């Protein structure tokens, strides 16, 4: 099946500084794709180009055969949702009202709050496990709860494509796994997930498709079991290691040597 | 959300009722005591007596002026605090007040600020030019915008002070404008600035929903399908129009724009459209109450309204600093 979301020979950068050149990527539909790589390898930059936060200086990011920058903003926002890093909630806002903001692309200037919007918000809060926090102020929540509230916000957007920039950063290991399981479940329900992940072992465990990047280039992509080996990790992360099967899932597990 | 609507609407209606009471008080109370029956007759059975003239030509226009100026200052404060995500921002932070003051000083020095309407136009032009300058320097980020505004304000204030020290008659003229008052400003024609304020208030409601997405951060607003650049520009234009027109008409009464959004934000609980609606009602209430206070506080005469709003606003500012402190800056 042809991919709906694609990067075709794109060049990305900030001003004069080029981060990535000639990147090609077909995001597999209905799969969980993890983008991995060392710090500053251009993985977040690539993600930002998918959600129109960065226009490629050459090449095209396409969705259904059209340039993503050619869509009306709300139309593309109903297809592709994005959770950036470092989010700060407005003061005095309770959880359900923050989650309700995810309905923005489904509302027009004068439309009132519909039952459809309410249903989407309730389902999003239930899926992210924050339904019981609905009336709590976002400010007073823990870091893990807050991150799940933001996830609920982007779920309420009800987009078939969900892009996540290091969604597990700053969470303890329990919350990291909870969140990754949630994304895997969403994938099972038919959504396409693309996440920048720091932890290569988690990427291997949860993702169907791993994209390894180094210095702005895609050096390997494919199913974790097919591509992740000591040679790749050495190349991408500059880390001598052995790769063994994960004792629980059998997926590749990276163990650094010395 | 649907379930919140009755509570929020009830609160707005209550505030509107309070505004109505304050407006009636604004027409009734003053240094010259006029019996309630006489006030009624000024509208129902106009006879052209001194009392009737005071009611119809002084107190009513002054109250309308207070309502629109209060709404404009409150709304512009709410807009700029929301856009910069800075609870201590006020319209003056973009250079509106300093620009208006500088223009009046410069106009006075050049002999252009003879009439009240000339002053009004100078003040408005000064506001707009100052914001344009601040925007051209600081448009890349909210923090740069604030820094550019503060820097330009200091420079303009310094230049203004220099002119006033060297030219005593400029000083005299500026003194009247700089206190910020409704008194004595109801006599001139304010049709154009008040019309501008009215239109800008409607437009402010229209940008409220896009701002609802904007307060989640520009990246989120963008990926939610918002036109972030367009929204930012619209907000800056509206703040300039609202604060510029209000300052031109009534002088610098900055505290309204600083403190009213704080009170309204408690009530609005995160919703920008409701924040805008509440500020547009609470701003006039504060300004009219301050204006009434300015008439009755001193038996010898009027205290300028800006002094009274500062008196009421000071404690709120201290509370805000203690509550949010440097963390938000």
Interface residues (C-beta under 8 A of the other chain):
Chain A: X51 X52 X53 X72 X73 X74 X75 X76 X77 X78 X80 X81 X82 X84 X87 X88 X89 X90 X91 X92 X93 X94 X96 X97 X98 X100 X101 X102 X104 X105 X107 X109 X112 X113 X118 X121 X153 X157
Chain B: X1 X2 X85 X87 X206 X209 X212 X213 X215 X216 X217 X219 X220 X222 X223 X224 X225 X226 X227 X265 X266 X268 X269 X270 X271
